[in-house]
Amino acid sequence: MVLRVAVVGSGPAGSSAAETLVKAGIETYLFERKLDNAKPCGGAIPLCMVDEFDLPPEIIDRRVRKMKMISPSNVEVNIGSTLKDDEYIGMCRREVLDGFLRDRAAQHGAKLINGTVHTLEIPTSETGAYTLHYTEHREDGLVGDNRSLQVDLVIGADGANSRVAKAIKAGDYNYAIAFQERIRLPDDKMAYYEDLAEMYVGNDVSPDFYAWVFPHGKSASIGVGSMQKGFGLKEAVADLRATTKLDGVRTIRKEGAPIPLHPAKKWDNGRDVLLAGDAAGTARIARQLDRVARDTGFFYIVNHGIPADLCAAQLDWARRFFAQPQAAKERLHLRYSGCMRGYEGLGAQTLDAASPPDLKESFLLARDLGPDHPFVARGVPNYGPNQWPDLPGFEAQMQAYFGALLALELKMMRLLAMALDLPADHFDPMYDEPMSILRLLHYPPSTAAQAADQIKIVGSSTVYPFSTPVAERFAAATKFPAPIVESTGT
């Protein structure tokens, strides 16, 4: 029996899946409702995608080697400075990229159907077939007949408003709305954006997202996103065009679409329906994570789901802890713990042998494990109980915040797995007993006479990968609500 698979949506995720399936000898149907669709996407792709997807050079419109991030105070940071001489960020037009991948899948034997899938009928038995009800579109642009197709498996790659996701009750997820305008670049701007792309952050461009100017051949896309209902995206783009002196440039087209901000609650039905790409709410995030982890190693996590009041309370309780008398903190010193839990005094840590001690004090805690836990009973290093101060409410707050961070950490591990082209649950078996530590840090007021290299987070910040919640300082810098700062380590 030859399997029949329907792939709904012919973006990069859908077309790549269809090509893989048909090469394996599987009868594959690839649905696309709009063959000339130009998705509102900046079009930046990582260099590794060129080789992994076997893309021809003509797919890339521009090879960007300078990527500026511009703050509300107009401070510019070149986040492309880590690129090597032979590396670049590829800029492409989505209608060109998507069309190439779709046509290649069809050339290998995928049956391309220009139609809109309206409903997915779920079989009533395990051996039954799925029925897709769709409307066929004719080449002249007119709507054709209503049709049905029966298949054994379904891949939903039909975007953030996926009808396949709704059919399997994958759940809702937060999304931002992106709006951009394609503009024709005049010669002087063509030269300026020859190998440059720009990203803007701050409340002056978006209350919770970012804006961009990305070049493509003789054109550029200039856009902004936000998840705040009622935010004037078109007005924000008009303001950005004025700021960048692109307001007098001819507009080619205007585009808008939702962008998932976190994965859907489930990506399959446990049997034979799978979500991919934006339908699963993962593809864009995994691509962004892959790029920033390779290029910079540090990034903000916003819209992470940890309540803002829980984050604010965490900072408040940290201040209360460090405001205690020194004797109260010393009673919880690390020396009294057999598993690296407790207080570490000012200047007690030196992570760089050639530098003075780090000018900070800290308090470490982790999962609070009793003597009956198997790891504690076996004497596995760094597993055991926490030390707690005599501050009513402190333990409950730390446990609540740490639990939220652990849940976020698992989500990030799954996104990292996808960024590495591994199954999303690849790291799950390694995370059933995580040795994660929550560390409160306090930096006292310093004087100009103190050595600059004594005021550090952790040595030269080359260790301690993963969640580093120095939220207060970075929230003030970015104006993002309760950001988590993440390091992938070196």
N, C-alpha and C positions, 0 to 999 in steps of 0.2 A: 504494500500500500504506500503510495506517495503522499507525503504530508502536503496539505494546502495551507498556506499562511497568507494572511492579509496584513499589509503594513499601511497604516493610515497616516498620511503625512509624509512628504518627500523632502523635508529639510535634511541637514547633514546626518542626523540620527536615523531617520527613516530610510533614506537612500542607502546609507552604509549598511544598515541591517538587511535591506532587500538584496543588495549586491552579495553580501556574505551568504545569505540563504540560497539564492539561486545558483551560486557557484557550488554549493553543496548538493545540488540536484533536487532542491525542494521547490515545489510549484508555488511561485510567489506572485502576489498581486500588490501593486504599489499604487495607492490612491493619492491624488493631489487635486484639490478643488480649484486651484488657480495657478496655472503653469507659468504665468509671467509675474508671479507674486514677488514683490521687492520688500522683504521684511525690514522693519525699522530697526536696524542693528548697525552699530558703529563699524562692524566689519573687521575688527582686529582679530588676527589668529596667531597663535604661537608658532614659532619656527618648526617645532617638532611635528606639527600637523601637516606640513608640506610633504615630509617623508612618509609619515604614517598613513596618510590618505592618498599618497602617490599623486600629488597635484602637479599639473604642468605649470611652468613659469608664468604663462599668460594669465593665470587666475589671479595673480598678485598684481594689484594696481600700483601700489607704492611700497617701498621697503623703508620703513621708519626706523631710524636709529636714535632718535631723540624723542623722549616722551616727557613732557613737562606736566607737573602737577602744580596748580596755582591756588594759593590760599586766599581767604577773604581779604587779607592785608597785602595781597599781590606779591607775597613771597613765592618764588619759583624754585621748585626742586626738580632736577633732572633725574627721573627714576629709570631712565634708560642707560645710565652711565655704566652699568655693569655689563652691557652687551660687549661681546668680543668683536673683533674686526669683521669676521665673517658671519655675524649674527644680526638679525633684524626682527622687527615685528611686522608681519605681513598685513597689509590693508587690502581688503577686497570688497566687492559689491555682492551682497547676498544673492541677488537674482542670478549673478554669473556663477558663483560657487555652487548654489543649490541646483541650478540647471545642469551644470557639468556632472555633479554626483548622481542626479536623477537619470540623466541620459546614459551614463555609464552603466547604471544598474539595469536599464532597459536593454542596452546592447548585449549584456550578459544573459538576458532572457527573462527578466522580470516583466510581468504584464502590467503596463502603465495604464491606469484608468483615470481619466480626467473627470472627476465627479466629487460631489459633496456627500459624505457619509452622515446620515441623519440619526440613525439608531443602530445599536448593536443588540441583537436578540440573543439572550443567554440560553443555552440548551438546558433542558430539564433533567437530563441524565448525563453521566460521565462519558458516555460514548457518543452523545449527540453532537451535532455540528453547530458552530456559531453562524448566525445569519446577519449579514450587513445589509441594511436598506439604504440605498443611496440614489441620488439624482445625477444622471450623466449630463455632462456639458458638451455641446457640439463645438467643432472647430470655428464656426462662425460666431461663437460667443453666446448663442442662444441656448436656453435651457432645454435639455432633451428629456428622455423618458425616465420614469422611476424604475429602478431595477433592484434586484437582490442577488447576493452571492453567499454561498455557504463555504466555510473553511474550518479547519481543525484548530488553528491557533491564530491569535490576533496580537499585533504589536501596535500600540497606540503612540504615535509620534506626532500627534496632531495639535501640539502647542499648549499654551497655558489654559485655554478654554476647552481642553480635550473632552470630546464626547465619549471616547473610549474610557477615560478615567471616571466620568460620571456613571457609565454603565456598570462598572465594577465597584462603585461607591468608594473611590480612593480617598475621599475627603477633600475639604477645602484647604487652601493655603494662601498666605498673604502674598500680594504681588504689588509691584509698582507699575505705573503707567509711564511708558517712554514715548516721547514725541520728538521727532527730528525733522529737519528740512534739508533736502539735498540742494546744494547751490553750485553754480558755475563759477570757478575760480578765475579771476583775471590774472594776467601774466605776473604782476608784482606779487600777488598772493600765492600764485603757483610756486614762485621761487622761495617764498618764505616757508611754505609748508612742504617743500621738496622732500625732506626726510624727517618731518616734525609732526607730532600729534600732541594735543593739549587736553588736559582734564582739569576741571574746576570744582572745588569743594567749598562748602560754607553756606550759610543761610542766605547770602546774597544771590545764590544761583538756585538752591533747592533746600528745603528744610530738613531733608532726610536722605538725599541721594547725591548725585553729582551731575556735572554737565561735561560735554566733550566737543572737540573739533577734530575730526578725523579726515585726512585727505584720501581721495580715491581718483587716480588718474587726473583728469581735468576738472573734477568736481570734488566736493567735500561734504560730509554730513556734520551738521551742527545741531545738537540736541540736549535734552535734559530729561530726568526722570524724577518721579516722586510717588510715594504711596499715600500721600495726604490727599484725601478727597477735597475737591474744590480748589486745589492749588492751580494757578494759571500757568499751565505748561507753555502754551503758545506765547503768552506775554513774557515768560522767562527766556524763551528762545529769542524773542525780539530784543530783549535787553542784552543778552549775550552777543547777539549779532552787532549791536551798537558798540558794546565794549571792545569787541575784536575788530571793529571797523569793517564788518562784513554786511552791514545793513543795506548798502546800496547795490549788493551783488544779486544777480538774477536767480530766482528760486526755480528749481527744476521740478520738484515734487515735495509733498508733505506726507509724513507717515507716522502712525502711532500703533502701539500694541502693548499688551501686558507682559511684564517680566516677573517670573516667579522669584520669590525671595528666600524660600526654603523648600526642602523636599516635601512631596506629598506624603500623607500618613502611610500609604502603602503603594508599592510600585508594581504589584501583580495581584492576581486573584488566588495565588497559591497553586495554580495548575497550568493554565494555558493562555492567559492574557497577561501581557507585559507592557508597562509604560516605559517610554524612552524620551530623552531630550527634555524640552520644556514641559511636556505632558507629565513627566515625573517630578518636575520642579528642580532638577539636579544639573542638567547639562551646562547651563550658563555659569552656575556657581562653581562647578568642578573645573571648568575652563579657566575662570578667573583665578581660582585658587592655585591651579597649576602654574599659571603665568607669574603670579606674585610670589609664590614660594620659590620659584627658580630665579627670579630676577632680583628680589629685595630681601626676602626672608622674614619681613615684619609686615603685619597688616592689621587693620581694624575689623572687628566683627560687630556689626550693628544689626538691629532687628533680630537679635539672637533669641528672644523669647524669655529672657530672665527679667522679671518685673523691675521697673525702674526704682520702685520704693524699696525692693530688696537690696538693690545695688547701693542706694543712698544710705540705707540702714547699715550696710556692711562698712562703709567708710566711717559712719558715726561711731560704731562699736570699736573699730580699729583705733580711732582717736581716744576713746575712753580707756582702752587697754593701755596704750602707751602713756596716758596721762597719770597712771597709777604711780604711787611712790616706788622708787627703785627697788626697795626691799621686797615689795609685793611681786614685782616681776622676777626678781632673782630667785624667789622660792620656786619658780617654774622653769628654772634653767635646764638647758639640754642635758647637762651632766646628770640630772636626776631621771632621765628617760633612757630606756634601753632601746628605743626605736626612733630616735631623731625627732622627738616632739617636744615643743616648749619654746622657751625664750632664749634669744641670743643677743648679747649686749652690744652696745655701741663700739665699733671698731674691732669686734671680735673675729671678723672674717677677712681673710686676705686671699683672693682668688688669683691674683697676678703676683708672682713671687717678687717681681722688680718694683712693685708699687706699694705705697702705704696701705694700711688697713682700710677697708671700705667704711665710709662714714654713714652708717645706718645701724638701726637695731631692728630685730625681727621676731616674729612669733610663728612657729610652724605647727600645723595640725594636719591630720589625714583622716581616713576612715577609723572610727573608734572601735577597735577590735578587742574583745575580751579573751581570757585565757583558754576558752573552749574553741576558739576559732582554729581550724587545722593548721594554718600557717604559724599562728602564735605558738601553738602546742609543739610544733616541730622546730621552733626557733628560727624561722625564716627572717633574715635581716630586714629591719625597718617596718615590720608588721606588729601592731600592738595597740595599747591604749593611748589616748591623748592626755595631756595635763591641762586642767581647766582653772582659770582664776576665780576668785570669789567675787564675781560680777553677775548677779542674777539677770538672766536673759542673754548673756554672751554666748553660752554653749548652744542654745536653740538657734540663735542667729547664724553662728558659724556653720552648724550642721545643715541648715536650710540653704544657705548660699553655696556651700561646698557641694551639696547634692545637685543643685542646679548646674554648677560648673561641670560636674561629672557627666551629667546628661548631655550638656553642650559638647563636651570633649568627645563623647562617643559619636555624636553627629559629625563632628569635624573629622574624626578618624575615618568615617564612612565616605565623606567627601574626598578626603585625601586618597583613599583607595580608588575611587572613581577617577580622580585626577591622574592616577598612575595606571589607568586602564585595567584595574583589578575589579573583581566583584565587590559590590558595596560592603558586604559583610566579611571581607577578607580578614580584617583585623579583629573581628568580634571575639574569636576564641582566645585571643591574647589579652582581652580586656575584661575577663570575667572576675579577676581579682586585681584591679588596677592599683599600682603603687603610685598614686597621685598625691601631691602635697599642696596644701593651701598655705601660702606664706604671706603674713601681714608685714609690711615694711614701713618704717618711719625714718624720714630724713630730717634731722634737726636743723634749725637755722645755722647757716654757715657764714664764715667771714672770708673776706677777700684774701686773707693771708693763708688760708688752707689750700693745700695742693689741689689743683683742678682734677687730677686723676684719683682723688680720694672721694669724689662725689660721683658714685656710680650705682647702677641697679644691681648687677651681678658681674663683678670684674669688668671685662671688656665686652660683656653681653654676647659671649660666644658659646655659652652653655645654657642649661635650663630651658630646653625647648617646651613649647606649648603654652597654655593659657597663662598670661602674665597680666593680671588685672590691676594695672596702674591707672585706674579709670579716671580719678579726679583730675590729674594733670592733663591727660589727653582729651578729656571731655571739654575742658576749657579751651584747648588748642583747636579742636575740630568743630565744636558746637553740635556734635552728634550726641543724642541721648544715651547715657550709660554704655559707652563703647567698651569692648574687651579688646586688649591688644595682644596679638598672638605672634609668637616667634617659632619658626621651624627649626631653629638651632643651626650650628655649623660644625 
